[in-house]
Amino acid sequence: MVFNVTRLSFLLSLLLLLACSGESAVNTQEESSQKSFAPPAGEKLFILGQSSEQHMEDYLTQVKSSPLPAGFAFYTSLSGDNAKNDLATYYQFLRKYPNTTLQLAIWTGARDFGVPGYYLDEIVSGEHDSSIIDMANSFKNIDRPIFIRFGYEFDGYHNAYPPDKYIAAHKYFVELMRDQGVTNVAYVWHSWGVGAYYGSEDYPDQYPNIERGATQELWYPGDDYVDWVALSIFGTGWGDLNSNSVVQYLINFAESHGKPVMLAETAAIKTSNQSDPNWVIPNSQWFQNVFGLMENNESIKAFTYINVDWEGDNPSSTWEDTRIQQATTDVRNYWLSKIQPFLHGDDELFDQIGY
């Protein structure tokens, strides 16, 4: 009898151990399904933006055609058929450039068009479900890695997203995408890269009082919903990026959460606020700041440069022409020397980023 009890106890312990091992295996599999498509140690992606196919193709013909950039950046929204139509257009563009990724920013409202977070509320209420599902189906048909910047620059004054509304909408979007079986998307949590806007004075009903100053962490949806931490860098106003408190805070935040960093929107814009349609990038100062930041921070794994003529495309802009192909010869040569080591679109790219 003693032998049987002992044996029974052993069998029960063994079954319990196997059950726990099985649960661990399931959890590991679930965790591994969340992919960032970040490059390996020592490597960084170069992504070319944004939106203007002509400007990007001009870069390829006038600056560097081979190898291709590792990806191209575009924009869309969830209103009406925008996402479906935009993605059909982008897919046609991408088919010309194999072995490249898509970076897609999803617009989710701005403070000028309604109460703070009005569009985020619409998303959570299900008003844009059909567009999200259309988008999910499009993603599954685009056989390449996709980086999604949902509600980009969530902490910007121009957006005025209350943190609770942003978090709810971000989670809702990611969960609906996963419900549709989308597996080739990495989710990018994108700050505007300067002090976070928290509008308790402008919108006291939307922003509860907080004891300390707002940091980007207030908008963080959680590690399960974020694959990259990203920020914007425009013009030389940021100064020395290696000592910039917000930039360093975001990099440290990403590292503490085990997330790679993406410079998701960058451009060497003119910052004087005075129109000058003949202005082109005059020197390499901005590039020295940005490449210096990337060289000093291994966690920065992707760099997106906006290669556009801002005023030419939008007469109200004073940011002027940040196209590399229009910059001075010294700037172009500096650019080529610094961008050369970055990962580009070639036959090895997808293997290198785990796709």
C-alpha positions as CSV (number, residue, x, y, z in Angstrom):
1,M,0.0,0.0,0.0
2,V,2.8,2.4,0.8
3,F,4.4,1.6,-2.5
4,N,1.2,2.4,-4.4
5,V,0.7,5.7,-2.7
6,T,4.2,6.7,-3.3
7,R,3.9,5.7,-7.0
8,L,0.6,7.6,-7.3
9,S,2.2,10.6,-5.7
10,F,5.1,10.4,-8.2
11,L,2.8,10.1,-11.2
12,L,0.7,13.1,-10.1
13,S,3.9,15.1,-9.6
14,L,5.1,14.1,-13.1
15,L,1.8,15.0,-14.7
16,L,1.8,18.4,-12.9
17,L,5.4,19.0,-14.2
18,L,4.4,18.0,-17.7
19,A,1.3,20.3,-17.6
20,C,3.5,23.2,-16.4
21,S,6.0,22.5,-19.1
22,G,3.2,22.4,-21.7
23,E,1.9,25.8,-20.5
24,S,5.4,27.3,-20.7
25,A,5.7,26.0,-24.2
26,V,2.4,27.7,-25.2
27,N,3.4,30.9,-23.5
28,T,6.8,30.9,-25.3
29,Q,5.1,30.3,-28.6
30,E,2.7,33.1,-28.0
31,E,5.5,35.5,-27.1
32,S,7.6,34.5,-30.1
33,S,4.6,35.4,-32.4
34,Q,5.1,39.1,-31.5
35,K,7.9,40.1,-33.9
36,S,9.7,43.4,-34.3
37,F,11.6,42.6,-37.5
38,A,14.5,44.5,-36.0
39,P,18.0,43.8,-37.5
40,P,20.7,41.9,-35.5
41,A,23.3,43.5,-33.3
42,G,25.4,46.2,-35.1
43,E,22.9,46.7,-37.9
44,K,20.3,49.4,-38.7
45,L,17.6,49.7,-41.3
46,F,17.4,52.7,-43.7
47,I,13.8,53.6,-44.6
48,L,13.0,56.3,-47.2
49,G,10.0,58.5,-46.9
50,Q,7.5,59.8,-47.2
51,S,4.3,59.5,-49.2
52,S,5.6,61.1,-52.4
53,E,6.4,58.3,-54.8
54,Q,8.1,60.8,-57.2
55,H,10.5,62.2,-54.6
56,M,11.4,58.7,-53.5
57,E,12.0,57.5,-57.1
58,D,14.0,60.6,-57.8
59,Y,16.2,59.6,-54.8
60,L,16.7,56.2,-56.4
61,T,17.7,57.6,-59.7
62,Q,19.8,60.6,-58.6
63,V,21.3,59.6,-55.3
64,K,21.5,55.8,-54.7
65,S,19.7,53.1,-56.6
66,S,21.5,50.0,-55.5
67,P,20.9,48.5,-53.1
68,L,17.4,49.8,-52.5
69,P,16.4,51.3,-49.2
70,A,15.3,48.7,-46.7
71,G,11.8,50.2,-46.8
72,F,9.5,53.0,-47.9
73,A,7.2,55.1,-45.7
74,F,3.6,56.1,-46.4
75,Y,0.5,57.4,-44.6
76,T,-3.2,56.5,-44.5
77,S,-6.3,56.9,-42.2
78,L,-9.2,54.6,-41.3
79,S,-11.9,57.0,-42.7
80,G,-14.0,55.6,-45.5
81,D,-12.1,53.7,-48.1
82,N,-8.9,55.5,-47.5
83,A,-7.0,52.6,-46.2
84,K,-8.2,50.2,-48.9
85,N,-7.4,52.6,-51.7
86,D,-4.1,53.8,-50.3
87,L,-2.8,50.3,-49.7
88,A,-3.7,49.2,-53.2
89,T,-1.6,52.1,-54.5
90,Y,1.3,51.4,-52.2
91,Y,1.3,47.7,-53.1
92,Q,1.7,48.6,-56.7
93,F,4.6,50.8,-55.8
94,L,6.3,48.2,-53.6
95,R,6.0,45.5,-56.2
96,K,8.6,47.4,-58.2
97,Y,11.0,47.1,-55.3
98,P,11.3,43.6,-53.9
99,N,13.1,42.8,-50.7
100,T,11.9,46.0,-49.1
101,T,9.6,46.7,-46.1
102,L,6.6,49.0,-45.7
103,Q,6.4,51.6,-42.9
104,L,2.8,52.9,-42.6
105,A,1.6,55.7,-40.4
106,I,-2.1,55.7,-39.4
107,W,-3.6,59.1,-38.8
108,T,-6.0,59.1,-35.9
109,G,-7.2,62.7,-35.6
110,A,-5.9,66.1,-34.7
111,R,-6.9,68.8,-32.1
112,D,-8.2,71.2,-34.8
113,F,-11.0,68.8,-35.9
114,G,-12.8,68.0,-32.7
115,V,-12.6,67.3,-28.9
116,P,-9.3,65.7,-27.9
117,G,-9.2,62.1,-28.9
118,Y,-12.5,62.2,-30.8
119,Y,-11.2,59.9,-33.6
120,L,-9.7,57.5,-31.0
121,D,-13.2,57.3,-29.4
122,E,-14.6,56.4,-32.9
123,I,-12.1,53.6,-33.2
124,V,-12.9,52.1,-29.8
125,S,-16.6,52.3,-30.5
126,G,-16.1,50.1,-33.6
127,E,-16.9,52.8,-36.1
128,H,-13.8,52.0,-38.2
129,D,-13.8,48.2,-37.8
130,S,-14.5,47.6,-41.5
131,S,-11.5,49.8,-42.5
132,I,-9.3,48.0,-40.0
133,I,-10.4,44.6,-41.3
134,D,-9.9,45.8,-44.9
135,M,-6.4,46.9,-43.8
136,A,-5.7,43.5,-42.2
137,N,-6.7,41.7,-45.3
138,S,-4.4,43.9,-47.4
139,F,-1.5,43.3,-45.0
140,K,-1.9,39.6,-45.4
141,N,-1.7,40.0,-49.2
142,I,1.5,42.1,-48.9
143,D,4.2,39.5,-48.5
144,R,6.7,41.6,-46.6
145,P,7.3,43.1,-43.1
146,I,5.2,46.1,-42.2
147,F,5.9,48.6,-39.5
148,I,2.7,50.3,-38.3
149,R,2.8,53.7,-36.6
150,F,-0.7,53.9,-35.1
151,G,-1.6,57.4,-33.9
152,Y,1.9,58.7,-34.6
153,E,3.2,61.5,-32.4
154,F,0.7,60.6,-29.8
155,D,2.1,63.1,-27.3
156,G,2.2,66.1,-29.6
157,Y,0.4,69.4,-29.0
158,H,-1.0,69.1,-32.6
159,N,-2.8,65.9,-31.8
160,A,-3.8,66.4,-28.1
161,Y,-4.5,62.8,-27.4
162,P,-5.6,62.1,-23.8
163,P,-3.5,59.2,-22.6
164,D,-6.4,56.9,-21.7
165,K,-8.0,57.4,-25.1
166,Y,-4.8,56.7,-27.0
167,I,-4.1,53.6,-25.0
168,A,-7.6,52.2,-25.4
169,A,-7.5,52.8,-29.2
170,H,-4.0,51.5,-29.7
171,K,-4.9,48.2,-27.9
172,Y,-8.2,48.0,-29.8
173,F,-6.5,48.3,-33.1
174,V,-3.7,45.8,-32.3
175,E,-6.2,43.2,-30.9
176,L,-8.5,43.5,-34.0
177,M,-5.5,43.1,-36.3
178,R,-4.4,40.0,-34.4
179,D,-8.0,38.6,-34.5
180,Q,-7.7,38.8,-38.3
181,G,-4.6,36.6,-38.2
182,V,-2.1,39.3,-39.3
183,T,1.4,38.1,-38.5
184,N,3.7,40.3,-40.7
185,V,3.2,43.6,-38.8
186,A,5.3,45.2,-36.1
187,Y,3.6,47.9,-33.9
188,V,5.5,51.1,-33.5
189,W,4.8,53.5,-30.6
190,H,5.8,56.9,-32.0
191,S,6.5,60.0,-29.8
192,W,7.0,63.4,-31.3
193,G,10.4,63.5,-29.6
194,V,10.0,66.7,-27.5
195,G,8.2,67.4,-24.2
196,A,4.9,65.6,-23.9
197,Y,1.8,67.7,-24.3
198,Y,-0.6,67.1,-21.4
199,G,-3.6,69.4,-21.8
200,S,-5.1,69.7,-18.3
201,E,-5.2,73.5,-18.6
202,D,-6.7,73.5,-22.2
203,Y,-9.0,70.5,-21.7
204,P,-9.6,69.9,-18.0
205,D,-12.4,67.5,-18.7
206,Q,-10.2,65.3,-20.9
207,Y,-6.9,65.4,-18.9
208,P,-7.1,64.6,-15.1
209,N,-4.7,66.5,-12.9
210,I,-1.4,64.7,-12.3
211,E,1.0,65.2,-9.5
212,R,4.2,65.3,-11.6
213,G,5.0,66.5,-15.1
214,A,3.8,64.3,-18.0
215,T,6.2,61.9,-19.6
216,Q,5.6,59.7,-22.6
217,E,5.1,56.7,-20.3
218,L,1.5,58.0,-19.6
219,W,0.6,56.9,-23.2
220,Y,2.3,53.5,-23.1
221,P,-0.1,50.7,-24.0
222,G,2.2,48.0,-22.5
223,D,4.9,45.7,-23.8
224,D,2.4,43.2,-25.3
225,Y,1.1,45.9,-27.7
226,V,4.4,47.6,-28.7
227,D,7.3,46.2,-30.7
228,W,9.3,49.5,-31.3
229,V,9.7,52.8,-29.5
230,A,10.0,55.6,-32.0
231,L,10.5,59.4,-32.1
232,S,10.7,62.3,-34.6
233,I,13.7,64.6,-35.1
234,F,13.4,67.7,-37.3
235,G,15.8,70.5,-38.0
236,T,18.8,71.5,-35.8
237,G,16.7,72.8,-33.0
238,W,17.2,69.6,-31.0
239,G,20.9,70.5,-30.7
240,D,23.2,67.8,-29.4
241,L,21.0,64.8,-29.4
242,N,23.3,62.8,-27.2
243,S,22.5,65.2,-24.3
244,N,18.9,66.0,-25.3
245,S,16.8,65.0,-22.2
246,V,13.7,63.9,-24.0
247,V,15.5,61.9,-26.7
248,Q,17.6,60.2,-24.1
249,Y,14.5,59.5,-21.9
250,L,12.9,57.7,-24.8
251,I,15.9,55.7,-25.7
252,N,16.4,54.7,-22.0
253,F,12.6,53.8,-21.8
254,A,12.9,51.6,-24.9
255,E,16.0,49.8,-23.5
256,S,14.3,49.2,-20.1
257,H,11.4,47.6,-21.9
258,G,13.6,45.6,-24.3
259,K,12.3,47.4,-27.4
260,P,14.4,48.6,-30.4
261,V,14.3,52.3,-31.3
262,M,13.2,53.8,-34.6
263,L,13.8,57.3,-35.8
264,A,10.5,57.3,-37.5
265,E,10.3,60.8,-39.0
266,T,13.4,62.9,-39.6
267,A,14.4,65.7,-41.9
268,A,17.0,68.4,-42.1
269,I,14.3,71.1,-42.3
270,K,14.8,74.9,-42.4
271,T,13.7,76.2,-39.0
272,S,13.5,80.0,-39.4
273,N,9.7,80.0,-40.2
274,Q,10.4,82.3,-43.2
275,S,9.6,81.1,-46.7
276,D,12.5,80.7,-49.0
277,P,11.6,78.4,-51.9
278,N,15.2,78.4,-53.1
279,W,16.5,76.9,-49.9
280,V,18.3,73.5,-50.0
281,I,20.2,71.7,-47.2
282,P,23.3,73.9,-46.9
283,N,25.6,71.8,-44.6
284,S,25.9,68.5,-42.8
285,Q,25.3,69.8,-39.2
286,W,21.9,68.2,-38.8
287,F,23.2,64.9,-40.2
288,Q,26.2,64.9,-37.9
289,N,23.8,65.3,-34.9
290,V,21.5,62.4,-36.1
291,F,24.2,60.0,-37.2
292,G,26.2,60.7,-34.1
293,L,23.1,59.8,-32.0
294,M,22.8,56.5,-33.9
295,E,26.5,55.7,-33.6
296,N,26.3,56.2,-29.8
297,N,23.1,54.1,-29.3
298,E,23.1,50.5,-30.4
299,S,19.4,50.3,-29.5
300,I,18.5,52.6,-32.5
301,K,17.8,50.0,-35.1
302,A,16.0,51.9,-37.8
303,F,16.3,55.4,-39.4
304,T,13.6,57.0,-41.7
305,Y,14.5,60.1,-43.7
306,I,11.8,62.3,-45.2
307,N,13.1,63.1,-48.7
308,V,10.6,65.8,-49.8
309,D,10.2,69.3,-51.0
310,W,8.0,70.6,-48.2
311,E,7.1,74.0,-49.6
312,G,6.9,72.7,-53.2
313,D,4.3,70.1,-52.0
314,N,2.6,72.4,-49.6
315,P,2.9,76.2,-50.2
316,S,2.0,76.9,-46.5
317,S,5.1,75.1,-45.3
318,T,8.4,77.0,-44.5
319,W,10.4,73.8,-44.0
320,E,11.6,74.0,-47.6
321,D,13.5,71.3,-49.5
322,T,15.0,68.4,-47.6
323,R,15.6,66.2,-50.6
324,I,19.1,64.7,-50.6
325,Q,19.3,65.0,-54.4
326,Q,18.9,68.8,-54.2
327,A,21.3,69.3,-51.3
328,T,24.8,70.7,-51.7
329,T,27.5,68.4,-53.0
330,D,29.2,68.2,-49.6
331,V,25.9,67.2,-48.0
332,R,25.3,64.5,-50.6
333,N,28.8,63.1,-50.2
334,Y,28.5,63.1,-46.4
335,W,25.1,61.4,-46.7
336,L,26.4,58.6,-49.0
337,S,29.3,57.9,-46.7
338,K,27.1,57.6,-43.6
339,I,24.1,55.7,-45.1
340,Q,26.3,53.1,-46.9
341,P,26.7,50.8,-43.9
342,F,22.9,50.7,-43.2
343,L,20.9,47.6,-44.1
344,H,19.2,48.1,-47.5
345,G,16.8,46.1,-49.6
346,D,18.7,43.1,-51.0
347,D,18.2,39.3,-51.1
348,E,19.5,38.9,-47.5
349,L,17.3,41.6,-45.8
350,F,14.3,39.5,-44.8
351,D,16.5,36.7,-43.3
352,Q,18.4,39.4,-41.4
353,I,15.3,40.8,-39.8
354,G,13.6,37.4,-39.1
355,Y,10.9,37.5,-41.7
